Amino acid sequence: MLFENAGEPLRQTELSMPMPGSDQVLIRIHACAVCRTDLHIVDGELAHPKLPLVPGHEVVGTIAQLGVGVTRFRVGDRVGVPWLGWTCGECAYCRNGQENLCDQAKFTGYTLDGGYAEFTVADQRFCFPIPDSYSDAEAAPLLCAGLIGYRSLVKAGNGKRLGIYGFGAAAHIIAQVAKYQQREVYAFTRPGDEEAQKFALHLGAVWAGGSNELPAQKLDAAIIFAPVGALVPQALKAVGKGGIVVCGGIHMSDVPSFPYATLWGERSVCSVANLTRRDGEEFMALAPRVPVRTEVETFPLEDANAALNRLRTGKIQGAAVLVTG
């Protein structure tokens, strides 16, 4: 599926078979989850994508061919490909364990062709083995909703009471991890979205309500997965002194002005940018121990536009996943 112009639907087309270069693997794709970041790209909210572009950055498949220099994998291995697709390895960020901030980084399904296809190539360094306990479709959301969610959870610290704003793909995974860590999860959904609130409670949340509500007690931290800037001051009101609000998305609408008193008391706000390979290694080891169970709605690859539209209108519970024939 090819993306060519912002605001236009993806186009189904035949492309030449990609060939793996040095340190790359050719992957036969079995599943690719549909992420809100894909929406930001096709809707034109993220500037300067590679054009034309094959979107998708939550890729699961098996290795079909090895490029020169590949030593980590063998043909037939099942791997996942995340958002972070390449870094320079030489800049100060890369040398200091902050490769997620590399200025030269390349991103799967944004500046590199991704997983809305039957085949793709990927750098062997940025592929992860997939735990055997997950099917292809179940594993796909772990590659971004899981990884970015996990990085957001680590940023939120070790506080007991955790708020999660926007109960979609990432939230439904991280709520399970937080419960495993014996935290209390407070789920904030679109006002009036009773189905999402029931889903959150089913996954172990101790409280669920609209994003315009405040819980009875102050939270230690909050993670915002919804791309809504107005939720930042609202979440700050929900956390207590010393609390942190983590913005887990790559794009968010503008944050409105708010009184300094809302921030005062050593509250803080931070963003999460991309992921590191260490995040991937840690989370892929943790997920089967929880065990994280992903709830997915599958679509044939050719129905990618329908899946994107269902995500855009808030009609996906859990994660949407494209599967190849």
Secondary structure, DSSP 8 states (H G I E B T S, - for coil): -BB-STTS--B----------TTEEEEEEEEEEE-HHHHHHHTT-S----SSB-----EEEEEEEE-TT--S--TT-EEEE-SEEE--S-SHHHHTT-GGG-TT-EEBTTTB--SSSSEEEEEGGG-EE--TTS-HHHHGGGGTHHHHHHHHHHHT-S-SEEEEES-SHHHHHHHHHHHHTT-EEEEEESTT-HHHHHHHHHTT-SEEEETT---SS-EEEEEE-SS-TTHHHHHHHHEEEEEEEEE--S---------HHHHTTT-EEEE--S--HHHHHHHHHHTTTTT----EEEEEGGGHHHHHHHHHTT--SSEEEEE--
